[in-house]
């Protein structure tokens, strides 16, 4: 969203899936974090995951946020992985009123 510099997902009840992805260079360890602009709405889950893109796409780390959470961090050990795939996904419970999911930042910092 241009006015707030945040990723906004206008989700419908029962919606799920990939909201954003990026491939980047690995080869070292990182601290992976996601911070919401406001707490995760009730009945919603948000997951930031990192996988090594080595033919098998093996998962290296993930940060899962659920209702009420505002931030999460995980150490990502990627020294032996040349390229990483970062994926942000979400899921919304059936019957849940259409929530607005607002992500403030997704960061990878050198460990």
Residue pairs with C-beta under 8 A, 6 or more apart in sequence:
1 7
1 8
4 37
4 102
6 37
6 102
6 103
6 104
7 19
7 20
7 88
7 102
7 103
7 106
8 100
8 101
8 102
8 103
9 19
9 90
9 100
9 101
9 102
9 103
10 98
10 100
11 44
11 90
11 92
11 98
11 99
11 100
11 101
12 92
12 98
13 92
13 93
13 94
13 95
13 96
13 97
13 98
14 92
14 93
14 94
14 95
14 96
15 90
15 91
15 92
16 89
16 90
16 91
16 92
17 89
17 90
17 91
18 87
18 88
18 89
19 88
19 89
19 90
19 101
20 87
20 88
20 106
21 85
21 86
21 87
21 88
22 85
22 86
23 53
23 83
23 84
23 85
23 86
24 83
24 84
24 86
24 108
25 82
25 83
25 84
26 52
26 78
26 79
26 81
26 82
26 83
26 84
27 78
27 79
27 81
27 82
28 78
28 79
28 110
28 111
29 75
29 76
29 77
29 78
29 79
29 110
29 111
30 75
30 76
30 78
30 108
30 109
30 110
30 111
31 73
31 74
31 75
31 76
31 107
31 108
31 109
31 110
31 111
32 48
32 50
32 61
32 63
32 73
32 74
32 75
32 76
32 86
32 107
32 108
33 63
33 71
33 72
33 73
33 74
33 105
33 106
33 107
33 109
34 46
34 48
34 63
34 65
34 71
34 72
34 88
34 103
34 105
34 106
34 107
35 70
35 71
35 103
35 104
35 105
35 107
36 46
36 65
36 69
36 70
36 71
36 101
36 102
36 103
36 104
37 102
37 103
37 104
38 70
38 102
39 67
39 68
39 69
39 70
40 46
40 65
40 66
40 67
40 68
40 69
40 70
40 101
41 67
41 96
41 99
41 100
41 101
42 67
42 68
42 96
43 67
43 92
43 93
43 96
43 99
44 66
44 67
44 90
44 91
44 92
44 93
44 96
44 99
44 101
45 64
45 65
45 66
45 67
45 90
45 91
46 64
46 65
46 88
46 89
46 90
46 101
46 103
47 62
47 63
47 64
47 65
47 88
47 89
47 90
48 62
48 63
48 72
48 86
48 87
48 88
48 106
49 59
49 61
49 62
49 63
49 86
49 87
49 89
50 59
50 60
50 61
50 62
50 76
50 78
50 84
50 85
50 86
50 87
51 57
51 58
51 59
51 60
51 84
51 85
51 87
52 58
52 60
52 78
52 80
52 81
52 83
52 84
52 85
53 81
53 82
53 83
53 84
53 85
54 81
54 82
54 83
57 85
60 76
60 77
60 78
60 81
60 84
61 74
61 75
61 76
61 77
62 74
63 72
63 73
63 74
64 72
65 71
65 72
75 111
76 84
76 108
76 111
78 84
86 106
86 108
88 103
88 106
90 101
92 99
